């Protein structure tokens, strides 16, 4: 017999079209899955090392609310120091993956095992550095991560700035964003180059590092990933957002190592798209 009392859950139970298999995961569920995929060492880093690092180094973390907790995401940052790839994952509110030199994963013996487990635990995946096919393979690897709903960290400058200036961005980050539809959160790192300068073995406790997360960028208005103009315009928007967060002096050139040999010098001066 009908009791005449309305069950507030009744409409939800009857009309919901989502099953447990098709429902979108919550931020907590997505984070737990990401940490499980990354492995024990990443879990240890997030739950033990990260709080201790924040206590010891007291980084200033701004704009964490700008980082979406679920779904594919690209964190595009300036690059000042080796510890940038530690600062971003430790400051972000979700698991972050990035690519690291394959040599970190290929060592032999106890030292090689420690290096491999350490970088795997940090959320790193091995990649062969270089241009041509190696660069395309790296982009494809990152695309698969985004398609899996992961967050990845990338440096549009390509390599560390040794003079503290912000260099022109390469188009690989914009290509990934336009190809996958993933939003881009710009990141401004301040002081990491002073906390751990080139040549230092360990980071210093002073000065304090600042990590700033900007508002997500939807780059779809620039056009398709196949358009060079779209990639260029999206890259300019990303770099402008990073500059607004970091406040660095701008360099009107790409950041790249000196060319080795005549052929490489010719390649650098010829007009071409930088990935």
Secondary structure by P-SEA (a helix, b strand, c coil): ccccccccccccccccccccccccccaaaaaaaaaaaacaaaaaaaccaaaaaaaacccccccccccccccbbbbbbbbcccaaaaaaaaacccbbbbbccccccccccaaaaaaaaaaaaabbbbbbbccaaaaaaaaaaaaaaaaabbbbbbbcccccccccccccccaaaaaaaaaccbbbbbbbbccccccccccccccccccbbbbbbccccccccccccccaaaaaaaaaaaaaaaaaaacccccccccccccccaaaaaaaacccccc
